[in-house]
């Protein structure tokens, strides 16, 4: 038989433990803890906050390409007669590296129709083609004379690098109602800058070589039209004029891109195909003899486009 005092003591301990647990569960949490928990829990029915872009102000696009290009034109060396590069088969097509980098300002509040933003672009290409041919009728190439049936080795190197900057305007936002703003847009940019060009012509036959090297700097003005058709397809057109003492030139570059992947932080990866024509016309007096060239680099290109 249990002693009444022991039973009473046991019941008192059980009751005290129970009341202590309830009081502990109802004790209010410190304000800082409650606030932190509330911030981690979004309000019921609210959409999750969008992730921040990788770069809040600038978007960078890097486009490495392969240019399937060929030189063409009329050339006069050291006061000799004019001839076409095609006459000596120096207009052969070659694969050349061609890189384009574009940096565009994107304000935190987004691009707005009619409001200009900054844009910068840099590009460069290095081309070189070699050929060896037999000239049935011979010819004169500067001081180099090739007899009928003689062989001539030709090399043409032409590299070009340019840097431009200016402003870009959003002309229109054609995104259908209910679509993501900025999906279908038209942008137009006006830019100015400079281009450096390097040319090297070399012709050899019978142990005699005729060589000409030229490097020059020219100013350029450029217009650039970008049309984004959807989140995946876009087209762009670049046109520029270039000038320097005794030199004049121009460029047309049209491209079409397909972007199948876009990241949550503004990145994208796509492919691009296009066509570029770079033309120049100059006449240079060197040591009393004129070197003249009126020609172009032109061809299709293809590459990938990475934006971040």
C-alpha positions in Angstrom: 0.0 0.0 0.0 1.4 3.3 -1.1 2.1 6.0 1.5 -0.2 9.0 1.0 2.7 11.5 1.2 4.6 9.7 -1.6 1.6 9.8 -3.9 1.0 13.5 -3.2 4.6 14.3 -3.9 4.6 12.4 -7.2 1.5 14.2 -8.4 3.0 17.6 -7.5 6.1 16.9 -9.6 4.1 15.8 -12.6 1.8 18.9 -12.4 4.8 21.2 -12.2 6.5 19.7 -15.2 3.3 20.0 -17.3 2.7 23.6 -16.4 6.4 24.5 -17.1 6.2 23.0 -20.6 3.0 24.9 -21.5 4.5 28.1 -20.2 7.7 27.6 -22.2 5.7 27.0 -25.4 3.7 30.2 -24.9 6.8 32.4 -24.2 7.0 35.1 -26.9 10.1 35.0 -29.2 12.4 38.0 -29.3 11.5 40.7 -31.9 14.6 40.2 -34.1 14.0 36.4 -34.4 10.3 36.9 -35.3 11.3 39.5 -38.0 14.0 37.2 -39.5 11.5 34.4 -39.7 8.9 36.6 -41.3 11.3 37.9 -44.0 12.1 34.3 -45.0 8.5 33.4 -45.4 6.8 35.2 -48.4 3.2 36.4 -47.9 0.6 33.9 -48.8 -0.1 34.0 -52.5 2.8 36.3 -53.4 5.1 35.5 -56.3 8.8 34.8 -55.3 11.1 37.8 -55.7 13.0 37.8 -59.1 16.7 37.0 -59.0 19.0 39.9 -59.5 20.7 40.2 -62.9 24.4 39.3 -63.1 25.1 42.9 -63.9 22.6 45.6 -63.1 23.8 48.2 -65.5 25.7 46.6 -68.4 25.2 43.8 -70.8 28.2 42.3 -72.6 27.9 40.2 -75.8 30.9 38.3 -77.1 30.6 36.8 -80.5 33.6 34.7 -81.9 33.1 33.9 -85.6 34.7 32.2 -88.5 34.6 34.4 -91.7 34.5 32.6 -95.0 36.1 35.5 -96.9 37.9 36.5 -100.1 39.7 39.7 -101.2 38.8 41.3 -104.5 39.6 44.5 -106.4 41.9 46.4 -108.7 45.5 47.0 -107.6 48.3 49.2 -108.9 51.8 48.6 -107.5 54.8 51.0 -107.7 53.4 52.9 -110.7 52.9 49.8 -112.8 49.7 48.9 -114.7 46.5 48.2 -112.9 45.5 44.6 -112.6 42.8 42.6 -110.8 43.5 40.3 -108.0 41.5 37.7 -109.8 44.0 37.9 -112.8 46.6 36.1 -110.6 44.1 34.1 -108.6 44.9 36.1 -105.5 41.2 36.3 -104.7 40.9 32.8 -103.2 38.5 32.2 -100.3 39.9 31.5 -96.9 38.7 31.0 -93.3 39.5 33.9 -91.0 38.9 34.6 -87.3 36.5 37.4 -86.7 35.6 38.6 -83.2 32.9 41.1 -82.1 32.3 42.4 -78.6 29.4 44.7 -77.7 28.8 46.5 -74.3 25.4 48.1 -73.8 24.0 50.1 -70.9 20.8 48.7 -69.4 19.4 51.0 -66.6 18.0 49.4 -63.5 14.5 50.6 -64.4 14.8 49.0 -67.8 15.2 50.3 -71.3 12.5 52.8 -72.2 11.2 53.8 -75.7 12.8 57.0 -76.8 15.4 57.2 -74.0 19.1 56.9 -75.1 21.6 54.6 -73.5 25.3 54.1 -74.0 26.7 51.4 -76.3 30.3 50.4 -77.2 31.6 47.9 -79.7 34.9 46.5 -80.8 35.7 44.0 -83.6 38.6 42.6 -85.4 39.5 40.2 -88.2 42.7 38.8 -89.6 42.7 37.3 -93.1 45.5 35.8 -95.3 45.3 34.0 -98.6 48.0 32.4 -100.7 48.0 31.0 -104.2 50.3 29.8 -107.0 49.3 30.0 -110.6 50.6 29.8 -114.2 49.9 32.9 -116.3 49.3 31.9 -119.9 49.6 35.5 -121.1 52.2 36.7 -118.6 51.8 40.2 -117.1 53.4 43.2 -115.3 52.9 43.6 -111.6 54.7 46.7 -110.4 58.4 46.1 -111.2 57.7 42.3 -111.5 57.4 41.0 -115.1 56.1 37.5 -115.7 56.7 35.9 -119.1 53.9 34.0 -120.8 53.6 30.6 -119.2 55.4 31.7 -116.1 54.4 31.0 -112.6 53.5 33.6 -110.0 53.1 33.1 -106.3 50.7 35.5 -104.6 49.9 36.4 -101.0 47.4 38.9 -99.7 47.1 39.7 -96.0 44.3 42.1 -94.8 43.6 42.7 -91.2 41.1 45.2 -89.7 40.3 46.3 -86.1 37.8 48.9 -85.0 36.4 50.5 -81.9 33.2 52.6 -81.7 30.9 54.1 -79.2 27.7 56.1 -79.1 24.1 56.0 -78.1 21.3 53.5 -78.7 17.5 54.3 -78.8 14.6 51.9 -78.4 12.4 52.9 -81.3 9.5 50.6 -80.4 8.4 47.9 -78.1 6.1 45.6 -80.2 5.6 42.9 -77.6 2.0 41.6 -77.8 -0.3 42.3 -74.8 0.4 39.8 -72.0 3.9 39.1 -73.2 7.2 39.7 -71.4 8.1 43.4 -71.9 11.0 43.9 -74.2 10.6 40.6 -76.1 9.9 42.1 -79.5 11.7 45.4 -79.9 13.4 47.7 -82.4 16.7 49.5 -81.5 18.8 52.0 -83.4 22.3 53.1 -82.5 24.5 55.9 -83.8 28.2 55.5 -83.2 31.6 57.0 -84.1 35.0 55.6 -83.8 38.2 54.5 -85.5 39.4 51.6 -87.6 43.0 50.4 -88.1 43.7 48.5 -91.3 46.7 46.6 -92.4 47.4 45.3 -96.0 50.3 43.3 -97.4 50.5 42.3 -101.1 53.3 40.1 -102.2 53.9 38.6 -105.7 56.9 36.5 -106.6 58.2 34.9 -109.8 61.6 33.7 -111.1 63.3 34.7 -107.9 62.0 38.3 -108.1 59.5 39.6 -105.5 57.2 42.7 -105.6 55.9 43.6 -102.1 53.8 46.4 -100.7 52.7 46.9 -97.0 50.3 49.6 -95.8 48.9 50.4 -92.4 46.5 53.3 -91.8 44.0 54.7 -89.3 40.6 56.0 -90.4 37.6 57.5 -88.7 34.2 55.9 -89.0 30.6 56.7 -88.4 28.2 53.8 -88.0 24.5 53.1 -87.8 23.3 49.9 -86.2 19.7 48.5 -86.4 18.7 45.7 -84.1 15.4 43.9 -84.4 14.5 41.3 -81.8 11.7 39.3 -83.3 11.1 37.1 -80.2 12.9 35.7 -77.2 14.8 33.3 -79.6 15.2 35.1 -83.0 16.9 38.4 -83.8 18.4 40.3 -86.7 20.8 43.2 -87.0 22.2 45.4 -89.6 25.4 47.5 -89.4 26.4 50.1 -91.9 29.4 52.5 -91.7 31.4 55.0 -93.7 35.2 55.5 -93.2 37.6 58.2 -94.2 41.2 59.2 -94.0 43.6 61.3 -96.1 43.5 59.9 -99.7 41.2 57.1 -98.5 37.6 56.3 -98.4 35.7 53.1 -97.4 32.5 51.6 -96.1 31.1 48.5 -94.5 27.8 46.5 -94.5 27.3 43.7 -92.0 24.0 41.8 -91.7 23.4 39.0 -89.2 20.6 36.7 -88.0 20.8 34.9 -84.7 19.0 32.1 -82.9 19.2 32.0 -79.1 17.8 28.7 -77.7 19.0 29.2 -74.1 18.6 32.0 -71.6 19.7 32.0 -68.0 17.9 33.3 -64.9 20.5 36.1 -64.5 20.4 37.6 -68.0 22.9 35.2 -69.7 22.1 33.7 -73.1 23.8 31.5 -75.6 23.0 31.4 -79.3 24.3 30.9 -82.8 24.7 33.5 -85.5 25.2 33.6 -89.3 25.8 36.7 -91.3 27.4 38.4 -94.3 30.0 41.2 -94.1 31.4 43.5 -96.9 34.3 45.8 -96.1 35.4 48.1 -98.9 38.2 50.6 -99.3 39.5 52.9 -102.0 42.9 54.7 -101.8 45.7 56.2 -103.8 49.1 56.6 -102.1 52.2 58.3 -103.5 55.3 56.4 -102.2 58.7 57.5 -103.4 57.4 59.0 -106.5 55.3 56.0 -107.5 51.6 55.5 -106.8 50.1 52.5 -105.1 46.3 52.3 -105.7 43.7 49.9 -104.5 39.9 49.8 -105.0 38.6 46.6 -103.5 36.9 44.7 -100.7 36.8 41.8 -98.3 33.5 40.0 -98.4 31.9 36.7 -97.4 29.6 34.8 -95.1 30.4 34.1 -91.4 29.1 32.0 -88.6 29.7 31.9 -84.9 28.3 31.7 -81.4 26.9 34.6 -79.3 27.4 34.7 -75.5 25.7 37.4 -73.5 26.1 38.1 -69.8 
